[in-house]
Amino acid sequence: MTLISDRPAGAIRDIFGRDKALIGMIHCPAFPGAPRYRGASMDDIYDTCMRDAERLVQGGMHGLIVENHGDIPFSKPDDIGPETPAFLSVVTDRIKRAFGLPIGINVLANAPLPALATAVAGGADFIRVNQWANAYVANEGFMEGRAAEALRYRSLLRAEHVRVFTDAHVKHGSHAIVADRSIPELTRDLGFFDSDCIIATGQRTGDSASMDEIDEIGGATHLPLLVGSGVTPDNIAAILGRTNGVIVASSLKEGGVWWNPVEPERVRRFVAAAEAAL
């Protein structure tokens, strides 16, 4: 492997205190201002997030990501209002104070500046960014990598302690505009632009990347690698054998559906399968 970045490779151990991490996703309900918001009180919204967090933590997950997944259809970064990071900051702060586990932030769609603001306000440890370098065509339209402005904003906030986890060959979109560049090349670009951790995904929420693609991405970087969708008790052993951990959501929900509450028994089964693999 030819290194094109001097970025240290210890983000997972630094944040989670272990070499392989199980990270559960908090899919926040629709916030005020989003199309699916139907007048729920903020206390009800926060309580929903707290219940999911509690079930994930009690089931044995090592960390969490807070995400505004209920805000479908997602706005492009420049159209996201200040209310979104405000609501997310409160959720993050409450979860952090209650459970003390490492927390990440993902602001959809592809909004690292609001994510960084939320991370600083809420005490999060990292952000996830779906398109960090290059560009692709997403559900929301044309999406450009925002590494340059995001890292300058992080410097402005004096928040270099907030790590950046970035997707390679991100789901929910077409990569035809960079089809002349291979997945390994696109992966190396993430490290070149100071990503701390790489995430492999499938084609959509709940869809896993293939083992071949996971190996292809992992072979192109010295940085830690996570799988960020489609992880189940059935494939966790194979995935953990190739990576530094997983981000998991749908398979821990009632019925395996992302918008349902976290089901404690599913979390226990998943963690047991992961621990057996480790």
ROKE-645203 format. One line per field, with one value per residue (C-alpha): residue in three letters; chain; x, z, y. Coordinates in steps of 0.25 Angstrom, whole numbers, plus 5000, padded with zeros to 4 digits. Example, Ala and Ser with C-alpha at 12.3 -4.5 7.8 and 13.67 -1.06 7.14 Angstrom:
2
rest = [ALA;SER] $
kette = [A;A] $
x = [5049;5055] $
z = [5031;5029] $
y = [4982;4996] $
end
This chain:
278
rest = [MET;THR;LEU;ILE;SER;ASP;ARG;PRO;ALA;GLY;ALA;ILE;ARG;ASP;ILE;PHE;GLY;ARG;ASP;LYS;ALA;LEU;ILE;GLY;MET;ILE;HIS;CYS;PRO;ALA;PHE;PRO;GLY;ALA;PRO;ARG;TYR;ARG;GLY;ALA;SER;MET;ASP;ASP;ILE;TYR;ASP;THR;CYS;MET;ARG;ASP;ALA;GLU;ARG;LEU;VAL;GLN;GLY;GLY;MET;HIS;GLY;LEU;ILE;VAL;GLU;ASN;HIS;GLY;ASP;ILE;PRO;PHE;SER;LYS;PRO;ASP;ASP;ILE;GLY;PRO;GLU;THR;PRO;ALA;PHE;LEU;SER;VAL;VAL;THR;ASP;ARG;ILE;LYS;ARG;ALA;PHE;GLY;LEU;PRO;ILE;GLY;ILE;ASN;VAL;LEU;ALA;ASN;ALA;PRO;LEU;PRO;ALA;LEU;ALA;THR;ALA;VAL;ALA;GLY;GLY;ALA;ASP;PHE;ILE;ARG;VAL;ASN;GLN;TRP;ALA;ASN;ALA;TYR;VAL;ALA;ASN;GLU;GLY;PHE;MET;GLU;GLY;ARG;ALA;ALA;GLU;ALA;LEU;ARG;TYR;ARG;SER;LEU;LEU;ARG;ALA;GLU;HIS;VAL;ARG;VAL;PHE;THR;ASP;ALA;HIS;VAL;LYS;HIS;GLY;SER;HIS;ALA;ILE;VAL;ALA;ASP;ARG;SER;ILE;PRO;GLU;LEU;THR;ARG;ASP;LEU;GLY;PHE;PHE;ASP;SER;ASP;CYS;ILE;ILE;ALA;THR;GLY;GLN;ARG;THR;GLY;ASP;SER;ALA;SER;MET;ASP;GLU;ILE;ASP;GLU;ILE;GLY;GLY;ALA;THR;HIS;LEU;PRO;LEU;LEU;VAL;GLY;SER;GLY;VAL;THR;PRO;ASP;ASN;ILE;ALA;ALA;ILE;LEU;GLY;ARG;THR;ASN;GLY;VAL;ILE;VAL;ALA;SER;SER;LEU;LYS;GLU;GLY;GLY;VAL;TRP;TRP;ASN;PRO;VAL;GLU;PRO;GLU;ARG;VAL;ARG;ARG;PHE;VAL;ALA;ALA;ALA;GLU;ALA;ALA;LEU] $
kette = [A;A;A;A;A;A;A;A;A;A;A;A;A;A;A;A;A;A;A;A;A;A;A;A;A;A;A;A;A;A;A;A;A;A;A;A;A;A;A;A;A;A;A;A;A;A;A;A;A;A;A;A;A;A;A;A;A;A;A;A;A;A;A;A;A;A;A;A;A;A;A;A;A;A;A;A;A;A;A;A;A;A;A;A;A;A;A;A;A;A;A;A;A;A;A;A;A;A;A;A;A;A;A;A;A;A;A;A;A;A;A;A;A;A;A;A;A;A;A;A;A;A;A;A;A;A;A;A;A;A;A;A;A;A;A;A;A;A;A;A;A;A;A;A;A;A;A;A;A;A;A;A;A;A;A;A;A;A;A;A;A;A;A;A;A;A;A;A;A;A;A;A;A;A;A;A;A;A;A;A;A;A;A;A;A;A;A;A;A;A;A;A;A;A;A;A;A;A;A;A;A;A;A;A;A;A;A;A;A;A;A;A;A;A;A;A;A;A;A;A;A;A;A;A;A;A;A;A;A;A;A;A;A;A;A;A;A;A;A;A;A;A;A;A;A;A;A;A;A;A;A;A;A;A;A;A;A;A;A;A;A;A;A;A;A;A;A;A;A;A;A;A;A;A;A;A;A;A] $
x = [5000;5005;5002;4998;4994;5001;4988;4990;4982;4978;4964;4956;4965;4966;4951;4946;4958;4958;4962;4948;4935;4921;4913;4898;4890;4880;4870;4864;4849;4845;4849;4840;4842;4843;4832;4829;4828;4814;4814;4821;4826;4841;4841;4834;4844;4856;4850;4849;4864;4867;4860;4867;4880;4877;4874;4886;4895;4889;4890;4905;4908;4921;4917;4906;4903;4892;4886;4874;4868;4854;4856;4853;4854;4867;4872;4885;4895;4893;4878;4879;4873;4880;4868;4874;4888;4880;4871;4882;4891;4881;4879;4894;4896;4885;4890;4905;4901;4893;4902;4916;4919;4926;4916;4917;4908;4903;4895;4887;4890;4905;4906;4919;4918;4905;4911;4923;4915;4906;4918;4924;4911;4907;4921;4922;4935;4933;4925;4921;4921;4915;4923;4936;4944;4940;4925;4913;4899;4890;4875;4877;4884;4898;4907;4921;4932;4933;4946;4953;4942;4939;4953;4955;4942;4947;4960;4951;4944;4957;4951;4962;4959;4946;4950;4944;4938;4936;4928;4935;4926;4914;4901;4888;4894;4901;4916;4916;4923;4935;4934;4948;4954;4954;4948;4963;4966;4954;4957;4971;4965;4958;4971;4978;4968;4970;4959;4961;4953;4947;4933;4928;4913;4904;4894;4884;4880;4880;4888;4902;4914;4920;4932;4939;4936;4940;4953;4955;4953;4961;4973;4974;4976;4984;4972;4962;4951;4936;4924;4912;4900;4894;4901;4894;4897;4898;4910;4916;4927;4932;4931;4939;4949;4952;4949;4951;4936;4922;4911;4898;4883;4872;4875;4874;4860;4846;4844;4857;4851;4859;4848;4843;4849;4861;4857;4866;4866;4871;4882;4886;4886;4895;4905;4906;4909;4919;4926;4926;4933;4943] $
z = [5000;4996;5007;5003;5016;5029;5037;5050;5049;5064;5063;5068;5079;5083;5084;5088;5096;5087;5074;5069;5072;5071;5069;5070;5062;5068;5057;5062;5059;5050;5056;5055;5041;5035;5025;5034;5047;5053;5065;5075;5087;5088;5101;5094;5083;5093;5101;5088;5085;5100;5100;5088;5094;5107;5100;5091;5103;5112;5101;5100;5089;5090;5085;5077;5066;5066;5053;5048;5039;5042;5034;5021;5010;5014;5010;5003;5013;5010;5012;5026;5036;5049;5056;5052;5059;5071;5073;5071;5081;5092;5088;5088;5101;5108;5103;5107;5121;5123;5118;5116;5103;5091;5082;5067;5059;5045;5039;5027;5016;5015;5025;5032;5037;5045;5050;5055;5062;5068;5073;5080;5086;5090;5094;5083;5079;5064;5052;5040;5026;5014;5003;5008;4995;4981;4977;4973;4970;4982;4985;4988;4975;4972;4985;4986;4996;5007;5013;5011;5017;5028;5033;5033;5041;5051;5052;5055;5066;5072;5071;5065;5076;5068;5058;5044;5039;5024;5015;5003;4991;4999;4998;4992;4980;4966;4965;4949;4950;4956;4949;4942;4956;4964;4978;4984;4977;4983;4997;4996;4994;5007;5015;5006;5011;5026;5029;5042;5039;5026;5025;5015;5011;5002;4992;5002;5017;5022;5010;5013;5005;4999;5005;4992;4993;5008;5004;4993;5002;5013;5004;4999;5013;5026;5033;5042;5034;5038;5031;5032;5027;5026;5038;5044;5054;5042;5035;5047;5049;5034;5035;5048;5043;5032;5039;5052;5055;5050;5050;5052;5052;5044;5049;5063;5061;5063;5050;5045;5040;5042;5047;5058;5072;5076;5081;5093;5090;5076;5082;5091;5080;5072;5082;5086;5072;5071;5084;5079;5067;5075] $
y = [5000;5014;5024;5038;5043;5044;5043;5035;5021;5021;5028;5015;5012;5027;5029;5015;5009;4997;4992;4988;4996;4993;5007;5008;5018;5028;5031;5044;5046;5057;5071;5083;5089;5075;5070;5059;5066;5065;5074;5065;5072;5073;5065;5054;5055;5055;5044;5035;5037;5034;5021;5016;5021;5013;5000;5001;5004;4993;4983;4985;4995;5002;5016;5023;5032;5043;5046;5054;5042;5046;5059;5052;5057;5063;5077;5080;5085;5100;5099;5093;5103;5106;5098;5085;5086;5092;5081;5071;5077;5076;5061;5059;5066;5058;5045;5048;5052;5040;5029;5035;5026;5032;5039;5043;5053;5051;5063;5059;5061;5063;5075;5074;5089;5087;5073;5080;5091;5080;5072;5083;5088;5074;5068;5058;5051;5050;5053;5045;5051;5043;5051;5056;5057;5057;5057;5049;5050;5047;5046;5061;5065;5068;5066;5071;5067;5078;5074;5088;5097;5087;5086;5101;5102;5091;5100;5112;5105;5100;5086;5077;5067;5064;5053;5051;5038;5038;5028;5022;5020;5025;5019;5025;5031;5029;5031;5032;5045;5039;5025;5027;5026;5013;5010;5009;5023;5029;5023;5028;5042;5042;5040;5050;5060;5056;5047;5039;5026;5020;5015;5004;5004;4997;5003;5008;5008;4993;4988;4983;4985;4972;4966;4968;4983;4983;4977;4986;4999;4993;4990;5004;5011;5010;5017;5009;5003;5002;4996;5005;4998;4984;4978;4966;4955;4946;4954;4961;4950;4952;4967;4968;4959;4970;4983;4991;4991;4994;5004;4997;5002;4995;4981;4985;4991;4985;4977;4981;4994;5007;5016;5006;5007;4999;4985;4981;4966;4969;4977;4966;4955;4965;4968;4953;4949;4960;4956;4942;4946;4954] $
end
